[in-house]
Amino acid sequence: MKYTTFITAEEAKENLENPDFLFIDCSYALADGQWGLKEYKKSHIPGAIYADLHDDLSGAIVPGQTGRHPLPAKEELIATLSRFGIEPTTQVVAYDMQSGAMAAARLWWLLKWSGHENAAVLSGGKSYWEKSSFPLSSEETERPETQFSANFNDAFLVQSDDVLGEISKAGSCIIDSRTNDRYQGQNETIDPVAGHIPTAISKPFNSLLNPEGMIDDETKLDEYFKEIPVDAVFYCGSGVTAAFNILLFVHSRQAFPKLYAGSWSEWITDKKRPLA
């Protein structure tokens, strides 16, 4: 069976010995860039490797031009996924510790963008896995490097100029995936400018999640995205939690919307871009 959005902890546990499964720990904390790797070294799902949001899943920051977590260049991403040992038949299971699977969803999105369909996020992450008394290990895993075969789908992406066009286009839909207080310009402690992109609708990535980062009621998820067109543009602060919102959308609607990867932290680098 192929998993393309979420996989439950129970389903994942059944495949711990499956050679076609690759578990990737993406745990990361914005306040401490070393926290995730330290947690991985303490304990992780047996056989898992580690992917760092900053070093592996993001590109170089260009001050005044990019957001906080720009996408890696295509050749850099291919090199990373090759180093991870991902083959065409590999079922990737991405997970992290935090509710909402923030960095795990970024890896999921990167894999989809690069053409690797067999990628899923572990529902509930490591915290639910641990609460279920499923096995953990501190042994680090080394995988033989492969040559990742990419087939990028750039239709999944929009740039800032495309977003400018969406603002003035009738029938367009822009989704702000940040928490509602940040959308409202309140409690902005991450980016130097508060507010949101004009015409954007607030759909926080974590609205329907329980404390363990899991969907309690999928009928509510269907209702949450019911009026959102399949060509909607999703953004957040730096293109990471928007990937989780896109994951939820794909899980519910079986359609892949667009990501403005630069998101708010890129948008505000140009003072000519409108704010709301």
Secondary structure as UniProt FT lines:
FT   STRAND          6..7
FT   HELIX           9..13
FT   TURN            14..17
FT   TURN            19..20
FT   STRAND          21..25
FT   TURN            30..31
FT   TURN            33..34
FT   HELIX           35..42
FT   TURN            46..47
FT   STRAND          49..50
FT   TURN            53..56
FT   TURN            63..65
FT   HELIX           74..83
FT   TURN            84..85
FT   TURN            88..89
FT   STRAND          91..95
FT   TURN            99..100
FT   HELIX           102..113
FT   TURN            114..115
FT   STRAND          119..122
FT   TURN            123..124
FT   HELIX           125..131
FT   TURN            132..133
FT   HELIX           154..156
FT   STRAND          157..158
FT   HELIX           160..168
FT   TURN            170..171
FT   STRAND          174..176
FT   HELIX           180..183
FT   TURN            184..185
FT   TURN            198..199
FT   STRAND          201..202
FT   TURN            205..208
FT   TURN            211..212
FT   HELIX           218..224
FT   TURN            225..227
FT   TURN            230..231
FT   STRAND          233..235
FT   HELIX           241..253
FT   STRAND          258..260
FT   HELIX           263..267
FT   TURN            268..269
FT   TURN            271..272
//
